[in-house]
Amino acid sequence: MNVFISNIFVLINEVSMTEPRDPPALDETCFPDMLLTLRVMRLAMLWRTRLDRALRPHGMTLAIMRPLTYLTMLPDGATQSSLAAAMDVDCSALVRVLDLLEKQGLLARQPDTHDRRVKRLLLTPAGQARCDMFHQIAAGLEREDCQDIPPAQVKMVRELLAGLLARRSHHDA
């Protein structure tokens, strides 16, 4: 899964975040046995670009919001290593982002009460406010994108994606 995610991030980062452009028509019949992969990759790229554009006026980027969002989904006081595992990134790469978030006052690192080498991560009130704003923006975009889709189908897609993610997480563990 790491290779798959890495390839998605390479493709995502190649997209201009400033100028929307009309994509050319694609002939997906070349790869009938991997349409799900192609469509998930394309959708991830499109949603990331759209979300990044919506975040920029608020001084936010996905690179900053991703660790904060994962922290809200983990138990309070998660460790740096558990956050890295949840995000499926290398701990050393995450440390630089956490340094920046701490410097911005969005999270605090506290030593573990049982092991001083372990750092516990806590969202600050400013970090929680940023996450709340991120949630409002992202949820609004999702509502817009799904407004013409019957709720039962939206629920089915969410469940399908959750199942695929759980299966991959189980196989990659």
DALIN-V885883 format. One record per residue. N is the residue number from 1. RES is the residue in one letter. PHI is phi as a letter, one per 40 degrees, with the letter a starting at -180 (* if undefined). BURIAL is b if it has 9 or more other ideal C-beta (glycine too) atoms within 8 Angstrom, else e. D_CENTER is the distance of its C-alpha to the mean C-alpha in whole Angstrom. Layout:
# DALIN-V885883
N_RES_PHI_BURIAL_D_CENTER + N_RES_PHI_BURIAL_D_CENTER
This chain:
# DALIN-V885883
1_M_*_b_15 + 2_N_d_e_14 + 3_V_c_e_16 + 4_F_d_e_15 + 5_I_c_b_11 + 6_S_d_e_13 + 7_N_c_b_15 + 8_I_c_b_12 + 9_F_c_e_11 + 10_V_c_e_14 + 11_L_c_b_15 + 12_I_c_b_12 + 13_N_c_e_13 + 14_E_c_e_17 + 15_V_c_b_16 + 16_S_c_e_18 + 17_M_c_e_16 + 18_T_b_e_20 + 19_E_b_e_22 + 20_P_c_e_21 + 21_R_a_e_23 + 22_D_c_e_24 + 23_P_c_e_23 + 24_P_c_e_26 + 25_A_c_e_27 + 26_L_b_e_26 + 27_D_c_e_28 + 28_E_c_e_26 + 29_T_c_e_29 + 30_C_c_e_29 + 31_F_b_e_27 + 32_P_c_e_28 + 33_D_c_e_27 + 34_M_b_e_23 + 35_L_c_b_22 + 36_L_c_e_19 + 37_T_d_e_18 + 38_L_c_b_18 + 39_R_c_e_17 + 40_V_c_e_14 + 41_M_c_b_14 + 42_R_c_e_15 + 43_L_c_e_13 + 44_A_d_b_10 + 45_M_c_b_12 + 46_L_c_e_13 + 47_W_c_b_11 + 48_R_c_b_9 + 49_T_c_b_12 + 50_R_c_b_13 + 51_L_c_b_10 + 52_D_d_b_11 + 53_R_c_b_15 + 54_A_c_b_15 + 55_L_c_b_13 + 56_R_d_b_16 + 57_P_c_e_19 + 58_H_c_e_17 + 59_G_g_e_17 + 60_M_b_b_13 + 61_T_b_e_11 + 62_L_c_b_7 + 63_A_c_e_8 + 64_I_c_b_10 + 65_M_c_b_8 + 66_R_d_b_5 + 67_P_c_b_8 + 68_L_c_b_10 + 69_T_c_b_8 + 70_Y_c_b_8 + 71_L_c_b_11 + 72_T_c_b_12 + 73_M_c_e_12 + 74_L_c_b_14 + 75_P_c_e_18 + 76_D_d_e_19 + 77_G_g_e_20 + 78_A_d_b_17 + 79_T_c_b_18 + 80_Q_d_b_17 + 81_S_c_e_17 + 82_S_c_b_16 + 83_L_c_b_12 + 84_A_c_b_12 + 85_A_c_e_13 + 86_A_c_b_11 + 87_M_c_b_8 + 88_D_g_e_11 + 89_V_b_e_12 + 90_D_c_e_15 + 91_C_d_b_16 + 92_S_c_e_18 + 93_A_c_e_15 + 94_L_c_b_14 + 95_V_d_b_17 + 96_R_c_e_17 + 97_V_c_b_14 + 98_L_c_b_15 + 99_D_d_e_19 + 100_L_c_b_18 + 101_L_c_b_16 + 102_E_c_b_19 + 103_K_c_e_21 + 104_Q_c_e_20 + 105_G_g_e_21 + 106_L_c_b_17 + 107_L_a_b_18 + 108_A_b_e_21 + 109_R_b_b_21 + 110_Q_b_e_24 + 111_P_c_e_26 + 112_D_c_b_27 + 113_T_c_e_30 + 114_H_b_e_31 + 115_D_a_e_30 + 116_R_c_e_30 + 117_R_c_e_28 + 118_V_c_b_25 + 119_K_b_b_22 + 120_R_c_b_21 + 121_L_b_b_18 + 122_L_b_b_19 + 123_L_c_b_17 + 124_T_c_b_20 + 125_P_d_e_21 + 126_A_c_b_20 + 127_G_c_b_16 + 128_Q_c_b_16 + 129_A_c_e_18 + 130_R_c_b_15 + 131_C_c_b_12 + 132_D_c_e_15 + 133_M_c_b_15 + 134_F_d_b_11 + 135_H_c_e_12 + 136_Q_c_e_15 + 137_I_c_b_14 + 138_A_c_b_11 + 139_A_c_e_13 + 140_G_c_e_16 + 141_L_c_b_14 + 142_E_c_e_14 + 143_R_c_e_17 + 144_E_c_e_19 + 145_D_c_e_17 + 146_C_b_e_19 + 147_Q_c_e_22 + 148_D_c_e_24 + 149_I_b_e_23 + 150_P_d_e_25 + 151_P_d_e_23 + 152_A_c_e_24 + 153_Q_c_e_23 + 154_V_c_b_19 + 155_K_c_e_20 + 156_M_c_e_21 + 157_V_c_e_18 + 158_R_d_e_15 + 159_E_c_e_18 + 160_L_c_e_18 + 161_L_c_e_14 + 162_A_c_e_14 + 163_G_c_e_17 + 164_L_c_e_16 + 165_L_c_e_13 + 166_A_c_e_16 + 167_R_c_e_18 + 168_R_c_b_16 + 169_S_c_b_15 + 170_H_c_e_19 + 171_H_c_e_20 + 172_D_c_e_18 + 173_A_c_e_19
